[in-house]
Structure formats: C-alpha cells, structure tokens
Amino acid sequence: MKPTGLYRAYAAATALVLPFAARARVKKLRRAGISAHRAHEVLGHATERRPGGTLIWFHAASVGESLSVLSLIAAMGRALPLARFLITSGTPTSASLIAKRMPPRCQHQFVPLDGAGPLKRFLRAWRPDAFVLVESEFWPNMLVHIRKAGVPMALVNARLSERSLKRWAKRPKTARFLLEGFSLVFAQTNALADQLIALGTQPDKTRKGVDLKSLSAPLPVHGKSLLDVQHALGPRPVWAACSTHPGEEQEVLTAHISLLETQPDLCLILAPRHPERGLEVAKLVTDLGLSLSRRSTGDIPQAQVYLADTLGELGLWYTLAPFVFLGGSLKPIGGHNPYEPAHMGSAVLSGVHVNNFADTYAKLEAAGGARLVSSGANLAQLAQDWFEHPVALTQARQAARDFAGGQADTLDSIANALIDGLDLNV
C-alpha cells in the first residue's frame, strides 16, 4: 500500500519541528542527569557498537512496558543462544531500571526521535534483523522506515485505549498503511485482536496473546535492605499503599488513621507513583497529625507512616506487606499492574478505576487474590477485615501468588512464535 496523504503530511510536519524537538528532548534528558553523550542517542547516534550476529530490537516506551518485556527477551535468548538484543525506551527512569535488570546479551539505547534523519542513522548503526514493538506506541515514521529497511516487525502486548481506537478508525487508510507491515501481532484480548484486524493488521497473523506483565519475573529485593527494614519494624503489623497519585494519598492516610484506632502499632508504607512528590506527600502526612519517617533521607520505619519516596524498591515493600493498596485506581487513571505484588505473595486492594487491567483484576478478584474498593472509607473497612481474619488474608495471599504464577508456561510459546514469525531460526 502506498503512503497516504495524511502520512505524507505527518512526515513533512515532523521534518519541520525535528530541530526544536531534538533540542528540547536532549535538554530534558540532560536535566534528568543523562550525559550529553547518551542524550544524543535520540538523534540516532549509537553510543555502543553493534555486536556481531543476529540482533533483535525491542522498543518499549515506558517503565512498565520496558520491564514487562525483559522476561520475554530472556526466553528468546535461551531459545537463540547466539542472538543479541537491543532494547530502546524513552525515559531516564526506564533506562535506569533496565540497566539493573538487563538480560544477558542485551544493550540499551534511548529511542530515536520519530524523524527521518534520526531513524536512518539509528538503522544504519544497528542494522537490526527484527523489530518487536511493545504495547501501543505507534510512531508512524518509525514503522515506515523500519519496513523500508526490510526489517520484519512484530507487535506484542498490544493495548489501545478506546479513544485511540476511535481516532485510528477515523483514518482507516493510514491505519492500514501503518499496521499491515507487522508479520505477527499479539493483542492482549480477543476483542482487541478483532479491532486491530479491522484497522489493518493481517488476520492470519493476529492473535490473542497474554499480558506480558503477567509473565514478568518477580521484582528484585535487596537482601540487606529487607533485613534492615524487618529488624526496624520488629513485630509491628504492616500494610502498604503503592503507586499512589495526587488525591489518593489523602484517602489512604484517612484509612490508616481509622485502622490505628484498633491497631496503634500499625505501620503504613506509602510509596507514591512519582517519588519526586516526596515533600508534597510528607507535608500531607504531617498535616494530618501522623508521625513520619522517610526512606529518601535514610530513615528507618519507626513512625506511623514510612514514606518510601525512592525508586526501584517496590519489590521490597511488596515482600514486607501482607497486602497492598495499588493506586491509580481511586481516581480515573486506569490502575496499575497487580501482577507485581501478587508475584511477591501480597494480596491486592484496588480502587474500581482499573480499565488498563480490567480483565486481570476481574480474574484476580474471582480467584480471591484481590478486592476492589470504592472509597477511602471502604479501603479502611476491607483492610480491617483482613487484619481481623488472618486465615482469610493468608488464603488471599496464596491465591494472588498462584494467579501470578499460573501463566508462566505461556512465555516460551510466545517466544517461539516470535522466532518463527520473524524468521529468526538461526
């Protein structure tokens, strides 16, 4: 299919704004502490050498997408012991976490901007043998230039919002032009697979997969940190609220105040989604009259609230807490990944706004590993119920762990399908 007028207009517009976008992007990375050398990766300049042999390129835009694909890369690496892997992402946070959990034979670069110059430089430098896009970041120039280079493409963990689907449906020719180049597509649900076919993916190469987040390895836990915090807590009961957003901490803290009436030694581990909000959340805690310790300042958990305003330690908090409230769900944000706490044996409480993981929460709730709450008061009620009924809490924790581990056998089948679909049997 030939490029549509809409795509040609997009390509022309990106060429005009590219110098300004590049300058802004490099400045943003530099402000986040990324070296000038690495920040210029967004212009397609490679800062590492391409390894010899087969190279498979994965792109995952955000932290969650990046981490969800690492287990899949590891599985493909076991099946293809001579292959190498390149993973690109867009944020400093994702780069930092990937660096800590990178599978063998894997390198990271910041994704090039969606312009002809950066993409051509990137493709000349890395010469990938296959490309795997994770979830839903459809950059038109990226897809077109990869296809022009003759690189087979796959889309895994495909997830599009209703808004995105409606927007693409209004541009059917351009959607088909961009999507028909995928050699293999794994959608998160059967309904989405049908919708992607309607937009332009090839029916015989589009199938329902599984949410890769369900196949991710358990989050890492630093052993000494775990022992130190456990020693500081002693016999105190604990619960956690993680990945919270503005407007949710107030509800969580109000629930904690209610729980303290029956359990005065109770400790709440509060880990906001964005640790840079630490000062804001700390003020909220103290304004409510609660005592506070902060992880970022080196405190140990001796207060009523332990503010975990650090990055990369969620595995530690999920290990310590028998159950966790996951944020992004009391407000219409879409919810966060329940597989992460479930893998660690932590039962899950969540608000009802979980459209990003609707199928997952429905199944986890049916299995007994999660409960949905409608408000801060309801959160306090269900948390109190678990504290008062330890046998039920133990059963919920086991149900969560069993649910998280139940789909792991699917990983190798997805890896093998990608190897076959991208003609990587080397």
C-alpha positions in Angstrom: 0.0 0.0 0.0 1.3 3.5 -0.9 1.8 6.2 1.7 -1.4 8.2 2.3 -1.7 11.9 2.1 -2.1 12.0 5.9 1.1 10.2 6.4 3.0 12.4 3.9 1.7 15.5 5.8 2.9 14.0 9.1 6.3 13.2 7.7 6.6 16.8 6.4 5.5 18.3 9.7 8.0 16.2 11.7 10.8 17.3 9.4 10.0 20.9 10.2 9.7 20.5 14.0 12.5 18.0 14.4 15.3 20.5 15.2 13.2 22.0 18.0 12.0 18.7 19.3 15.6 17.4 19.3 16.8 20.3 21.3 14.0 20.0 23.9 14.5 16.3 24.2 18.2 16.5 24.7 17.8 19.2 27.3 15.2 17.2 29.2 17.5 14.2 29.4 20.4 16.3 30.5 18.2 17.8 33.3 17.5 14.3 34.4 21.2 13.5 34.8 21.8 11.8 31.5 25.2 12.5 29.9 25.4 14.6 26.8 27.0 11.6 25.1 24.0 9.4 25.8 21.3 12.1 25.4 22.3 12.4 21.7 21.1 8.8 21.2 17.7 10.4 20.5 19.2 11.8 17.3 20.1 8.2 16.2 23.7 8.3 17.2 24.8 5.0 18.6 26.9 5.1 21.8 27.8 1.4 21.7 29.0 -0.8 19.0 26.6 -3.2 17.2 27.5 -6.8 18.2 28.1 -9.4 15.6 25.4 -11.9 14.6 21.6 -11.7 14.8 20.3 -8.6 16.6 16.7 -8.3 17.7 15.4 -4.8 18.5 12.7 -4.3 21.2 11.1 -0.9 21.8 9.1 -0.2 24.9 8.2 3.3 25.7 7.6 3.4 29.4 8.9 1.8 32.6 6.1 -0.7 32.8 6.4 -1.7 29.2 10.2 -2.0 29.4 10.2 -4.2 32.5 7.4 -6.4 31.2 9.4 -7.4 28.1 12.6 -8.4 29.9 11.3 -11.9 30.7 10.4 -12.4 27.0 13.9 -11.3 25.9 15.4 -13.8 28.3 13.2 -16.6 27.0 14.1 -15.7 23.4 17.8 -15.6 24.5 17.5 -19.2 25.8 16.0 -20.3 22.5 18.5 -18.4 20.4 21.8 -18.7 22.3 23.8 -16.8 19.6 21.3 -13.9 19.3 21.9 -10.4 20.7 19.2 -7.9 21.9 18.8 -4.2 21.8 16.1 -2.5 23.9 15.1 1.1 23.4 13.0 3.2 25.7 12.2 6.9 26.1 12.7 7.9 29.8 15.7 8.1 32.1 13.7 6.1 34.7 13.2 3.2 32.3 16.9 3.3 31.3 18.0 3.1 34.9 15.7 0.2 35.8 16.5 -1.7 32.6 20.2 -1.3 33.3 19.7 -3.0 36.7 17.7 -5.9 35.3 19.0 -6.4 31.8 19.0 -10.0 30.5 22.3 -11.5 29.1 23.5 -10.3 25.7 21.3 -7.1 25.8 22.1 -3.4 25.3 20.0 -0.3 25.9 19.7 2.9 23.9 17.3 5.8 24.0 14.8 5.6 21.2 15.5 7.9 18.2 13.0 10.7 17.6 10.4 10.0 15.0 12.1 11.8 12.2 13.8 10.6 9.0 17.3 11.7 10.0 17.5 10.1 13.5 15.8 6.9 12.3 18.1 6.4 9.3 21.2 7.0 11.4 19.9 4.5 14.0 19.1 1.8 11.4 22.5 2.3 9.7 24.3 1.9 13.0 22.4 -1.0 14.5 21.1 -2.9 11.4 18.6 -5.0 13.3 17.4 -8.3 12.0 14.0 -8.0 13.5 11.9 -5.4 15.4 9.4 -6.1 18.3 7.2 -3.2 19.4 5.7 -3.5 22.9 2.2 -2.3 23.6 0.8 0.7 21.7 3.3 3.5 20.8 2.7 3.7 17.1 5.2 6.2 15.7 4.4 6.5 12.0 7.9 7.3 10.7 9.5 4.6 12.8 7.2 1.9 11.4 7.6 3.1 7.8 11.4 3.4 7.9 11.8 0.0 9.6 9.7 -1.5 6.9 11.7 0.3 4.2 14.8 -1.2 5.6 13.4 -4.7 5.2 13.3 -5.5 8.9 10.4 -7.8 9.9 8.2 -6.4 12.6 6.1 -7.8 15.4 3.7 -6.2 17.9 3.4 -7.8 21.3 1.2 -7.0 24.3 -0.9 -4.7 22.0 -3.1 -2.4 24.0 -5.1 0.6 22.7 -7.5 2.8 24.6 -11.0 3.3 23.2 -10.0 6.8 22.4 -7.1 5.7 20.3 -9.1 3.0 18.5 -11.8 5.6 17.6 -9.1 8.0 16.4 -7.5 5.4 14.2 -10.9 4.2 12.9 -11.4 7.7 11.5 -8.3 7.3 9.5 -8.7 3.8 8.1 -6.3 4.1 5.1 -3.5 5.5 7.2 -4.1 2.9 9.9 -3.9 0.1 7.4 -0.8 1.5 5.8 1.0 1.5 9.1 -0.3 -1.7 10.6 -0.2 -4.1 7.6 3.6 -4.3 7.9 3.5 -6.4 11.1 4.5 -10.0 10.5 2.9 -11.0 13.8 0.6 -9.3 16.3 -0.2 -10.4 19.9 -3.2 -8.5 21.3 -4.0 -8.5 25.0 -7.6 -9.6 24.4 -9.7 -11.3 21.7 -11.8 -8.1 21.3 -8.7 -6.0 20.7 -7.4 -8.6 18.2 -10.6 -8.2 16.2 -10.3 -4.4 16.4 -6.7 -4.4 15.2 -7.7 -6.6 12.2 -10.4 -4.1 11.4 -7.8 -1.4 11.5 -5.4 -3.2 9.2 -3.3 -6.0 10.8 -3.3 -9.3 8.8 -6.0 -11.7 10.2 -3.9 -14.8 9.9 -1.0 -13.1 11.8 -3.1 -11.5 14.6 -3.9 -13.5 17.7 -4.8 -13.0 21.3 -1.7 -13.3 23.4 -1.3 -12.7 27.1 -0.4 -9.6 29.1 3.4 -9.8 29.3 3.2 -8.2 32.8 1.8 -11.5 34.0 4.9 -13.2 32.7 7.4 -10.8 34.2 9.9 -12.2 36.8 9.3 -11.1 40.4 10.7 -7.7 41.3 14.2 -7.7 42.8 14.6 -7.4 46.5 17.9 -6.3 48.1 18.6 -8.8 50.9 20.3 -6.5 53.3 17.7 -3.8 52.8 15.0 -6.4 53.6 16.7 -7.5 56.8 17.3 -3.9 57.9 13.7 -2.9 57.5 12.4 -6.1 59.0 14.6 -5.5 62.0 13.4 -1.9 62.4 9.7 -2.9 62.1 10.0 -5.8 64.6 6.6 -7.3 65.4 4.6 -4.3 64.2 1.8 -5.0 61.7 2.3 -3.5 58.3 0.4 -2.7 55.2 1.4 -0.7 52.0 -0.1 1.7 49.6 2.0 1.9 46.4 1.9 3.8 43.1 -0.4 6.4 44.5 -1.3 9.6 42.7 -2.4 13.1 43.8 -5.8 12.9 45.6 -5.3 9.3 46.6 -2.8 9.7 49.5 -5.5 11.7 51.4 -7.9 8.7 51.2 -5.1 6.2 52.1 -4.0 8.3 55.1 -7.6 8.7 56.3 -8.0 4.9 56.1 -4.7 4.5 58.1 -5.9 6.8 60.8 -9.1 4.7 61.1 -7.0 1.5 61.3 -4.8 2.9 64.0 -7.8 3.1 66.3 -7.7 -0.7 66.7 -4.0 -1.3 65.9 -2.0 1.5 67.3 1.3 0.0 66.3 0.4 -0.3 62.6 2.9 1.0 60.1 1.8 2.2 56.6 4.5 2.0 53.9 3.4 4.7 51.4 5.2 4.7 48.0 3.9 7.4 45.7 4.0 6.6 42.0 6.4 9.6 41.4 9.0 9.7 44.2 9.8 13.4 43.4 6.4 14.2 45.1 8.1 13.2 48.4 8.0 16.6 50.0 4.3 17.2 49.0 3.2 13.8 50.4 5.3 14.3 53.5 3.6 17.5 54.3 0.2 15.8 53.8 1.2 13.2 56.3 2.3 15.6 59.0 -0.6 18.0 58.4 -2.9 15.1 59.3 -1.1 14.6 62.6 0.7 11.4 61.7 4.3 10.7 62.6 6.6 10.3 59.6 9.9 8.6 58.5 11.3 9.0 55.0 13.2 6.4 53.1 14.9 9.0 50.9 16.6 10.7 53.9 17.9 7.4 55.3 15.2 7.0 58.0 14.2 3.6 59.3 10.4 2.8 59.7 9.8 3.9 63.3 6.9 6.2 62.7 3.2 5.6 61.8 3.9 6.3 58.2 7.1 5.2 56.3 7.3 7.3 53.2 9.0 5.2 50.5 9.9 8.0 48.2 12.6 6.1 46.3 12.8 4.4 43.0 13.2 0.7 42.3 12.2 -0.7 45.7 8.7 -1.8 45.1 9.7 -5.5 45.4 10.9 -4.7 49.0 7.6 -3.1 50.0 5.5 -5.9 48.4 7.6 -8.5 50.3 7.1 -6.8 53.6 3.4 -6.1 53.4 0.8 -8.9 53.5 -1.5 -6.8 51.4 -1.1 -3.6 49.4 -3.4 -0.9 48.0 -2.4 -0.2 44.4 -3.0 3.4 43.4 -4.1 5.0 40.1 -7.4 3.4 40.8 -9.4 5.6 43.3 -9.1 8.3 40.6 -9.9 7.6 36.9 -6.3 6.9 36.0 -6.6 3.3 34.9 -4.9 1.3 37.6 -1.5 -0.3 37.9 -0.1 -3.7 37.4 -1.4 -6.2 40.1 0.9 -9.0 39.0 3.9 -7.3 40.7 2.6 -7.6 44.3 0.9 -10.9 43.5 4.2 -12.4 42.5 5.6 -11.5 45.9 2.6 -13.0 47.7 0.9 -9.8 48.6 -2.8 -9.7 48.3 -4.2 -6.6 46.5 -6.7 -3.9 47.3 -7.5 -1.5 44.5 -10.0 1.2 43.5 -12.5 0.5 40.8 -10.9 2.6 38.1 -8.8 -0.2 36.6 -9.7 -0.1 32.9 -6.0 -0.6 32.0 -6.1 -4.0 33.7 -9.8 -4.7 33.7 -9.6 -8.4 32.6 -6.7 -9.0 35.0 -8.5 -7.6 38.0 -11.7 -9.5 37.2 -9.8 -12.8 37.2 -7.6 -12.0 40.2 -10.7 -10.9 42.2 -12.5 -14.1 41.2 -9.5 -16.1 42.3 -9.7 -14.5 45.7 -6.4 -12.5 45.5 -7.8 -9.0 45.2 -10.7 -6.9 46.4 -11.9 -3.6 44.8 -12.8 -0.6 46.9 -14.9 2.4 46.1 -13.5 5.0 48.6 -11.1 5.6 51.4 -13.7 4.5 53.9 -14.3 1.3 52.0 -10.5 0.8 51.9 -10.3 1.0 55.7 -13.2 -1.4 56.1 -11.7 -4.1 53.8 -8.2 -3.7 55.2 -9.6 -4.0 58.8 -11.4 -7.2 57.7 -8.1 -8.8 56.5 -6.3 -7.8 59.8 -9.2 -9.3 61.8 -9.3 -12.5 59.8 -5.6 -13.7 59.3 -6.7 -17.0 57.8 -8.6 -15.3 55.1 -5.7 -13.0 54.5 -3.3 -16.0 54.2 -5.7 -17.6 51.7 -5.9 -14.3 49.7 -2.1 -14.1 49.6 -1.7 -17.6 48.3 -4.5 -17.0 45.7 -2.6 -14.0 44.5 0.7 -15.9 44.2 -0.9 -18.8 42.4 -2.6 -16.4 40.0 0.6 -14.6 39.1 2.5 -17.8 38.6 -0.2 -19.6 36.7 0.5 -18.2 33.2 4.3 -18.6 33.2 4.2 -21.6 30.8 2.9 -19.3 28.1 6.2 -17.4 27.9 8.1 -19.9 25.9 5.2 -20.4 23.4 5.2 -16.6 22.7 9.0 -16.6 22.3 8.8 -19.5 19.9 6.0 -17.8 17.9 8.1 -14.7 17.6 11.1 -16.6 16.4 9.1 -18.4 13.8 7.0 -15.3 12.7 10.1 -13.1 12.4 12.1 -15.9 10.7 14.8 -15.9 13.4 15.6 -19.6 13.3 19.3 -19.2 13.2 
